[in-house]
Amino acid sequence: MGKPAWLLLLLIVPLLAQAQEHGSPYAGRQEREIKALSADKVQAYLEGRGIELALAAELNHYPGPLHALELAGPLKLTAAQKAQTEKVRAAILGEAKKLGRLIVEKEEELDGLFAGGAIDEGGLRTLVREIARLQGELRIAHLRRHLEMKGILTPEQVKRYDELRGYAQAGVRHEGRGHGKE
């Protein structure tokens, strides 16, 4: 073995030993009630939180209702805008909680089938497709509410929202309501 290979081996062996010593990054997760979901994720689903499902909207000048309400003062929301935003927020909460509960239930079912050794290919495909469908519906629900907010706020308020949320970039244009491309 040449000198470079020998040095490389000296560097790799301790790393391999360390990896074996610490086990899998999944260690400890076997104790979870639903193995695929952390307690925080379950709670987020059940509470109807956004859990980053609307980032495509949020980071492209389509404000979210929760944050718009939190920033109502600095955004100078009118009474009508605030009422519309509260309505949008209530709608997403109701829809997201319902879908989130269904996702948690299906994940619990999937986990139970694996835990009980009762899973088969057909059941696996059916259940995973249903979870994926529900997750897609949940993401659509969140994104749709951001789209609604674009029609409630003025272009100036959207620009201010971005600034307050830390998204403002030099040279980014904020055009009128409902414009798809900024």
Buried (B, 14 or more C-beta within 10 A) or exposed (E): EEEEEEEEEEEEEEEEEEEEEEEEEEEEEEEBEBBEBEEEBBEBBBEBBBBEBBBEBBEBBBBBBBBBBEBBEEBEBEEEBBEBBBEBBEBBBEBBBBBBBBBBBBBBBBBEBEEEEEBEEEEEEEBEEBBEBBBEBBBBBBBBBBBBBBEBBBBEBBBBBBEBBEBEEEEEEBEEEEEEEE
